[in-house]
Amino acid sequence: MTKHFTKKFIDNSTNKGFKFIFFCDICCKPVESSLIKYSLYKKPWLFRLGRFSHTEWNIEHDIALEFAISNAKSHFNKCQCCGNYVCDDDYNINSGMCCFCSPNIN
């Protein structure tokens, strides 16, 4: 299984599809993924025939999570000091660090 990259993360996946929310490691500002539909959801005959397995759902879930992570990473900055993933508001672009490791001085 793929590991999420932010400290706080919510998995809102259902049998209809996969949806994830990632949060800034400092202020918890959310970034929500778009819904990635589960390929077998609209095929109820597979469920009736017993041709559905949780393994298939888990495989698609892991692929969807990897895709959501790759898209969400563009909304976060990784601190070069502590490794936290933070939003633009909590990032000092000049130092490449989060506001805790290198506060913005205005």
N, C-alpha and C positions, 0 to 999 in steps of 0.2 A: 504494500500500500504506500502511496505517495504521502510524504510528510508535508504539512502546510508550512508556510514560511513565516507568518506572523505569529506572535505569542497567543493572540486571541483569534478564534476562528469559529464560525458556526456553519454547520452542514444542514441545509434545509432541503435535502434531497427527499423525494418521494418516489412512488412507483410511476409517476408521470414524467419525472425528469430530475435533473441535478442542478442545484443552486447553492451557492456558497457566499458567505460574507466574511471578509478579512478586515481586521481592525488595526489602525496605527498602534504601534507598541507603546506610545506615550499617551496620546490623547484619546485613543479609541475611536477616531473618526472612521466610519465604515466605508468600505468599497464592496459593492454587491456585484456578483457575476450575473450575467444573463442566464435565463433558463436554457439548459441543454437537454433536449427531449430524450427520453429513454426510448430506444428503437422498438422495443416490443410492446410498449404501452397500448398502441392502437391495434394490436393483434390479439384480441381476447381468445381467439380459437387456440392459440398456443398454450394458454393457461388451462383451457378445458381439456386439451389433449395431454396435458402433463409434460409438455415439452419446454417448459420454463424452469430455469433453475436460478437459485440465488447467486450461483457462481457467475452467470452471465451478467446479472445486475451489478455484481461487485466489480467485474472487469470493466464494464462501461462506466461505473462510478469512478474508478481510479483514473481512467482516461479523461473523463470530464473534469476531475479535480486537477489533473496536470494542466489541462487546457485553461481552466479558470485561474490557476496560479500564474501561468505565463502571461495572461492578460492583466491580472491584478498587479503584478510586479511593476508595471509601468506607472502605477499610481503611488508607488512608495519609493523611498530612497533608503539604501542600506548604509548605516553608519559605519565608517571605516575604523572606528575605535571599538565600539561595543557590539556591533553586528545587528543592532535592532533595525527593524524596518519601520520607517516613520513617514508621515505625510509631509508635504512641502512646508506646512506651517511649523513643523517641529524639526526642520532640517536647516543647517547652516551650509549653504551651497559653497561658500568660500573655503571652508575647512573640510567639507565632505563628511561632516559629523552631525549627530543629532544635537538638539538644543541642550541636553544634559552634559554631553562630552565637550561641547564647544558652543557656549551661549552666544547668540547674536548680540553684539554691543551696538546700540543705537545712540 
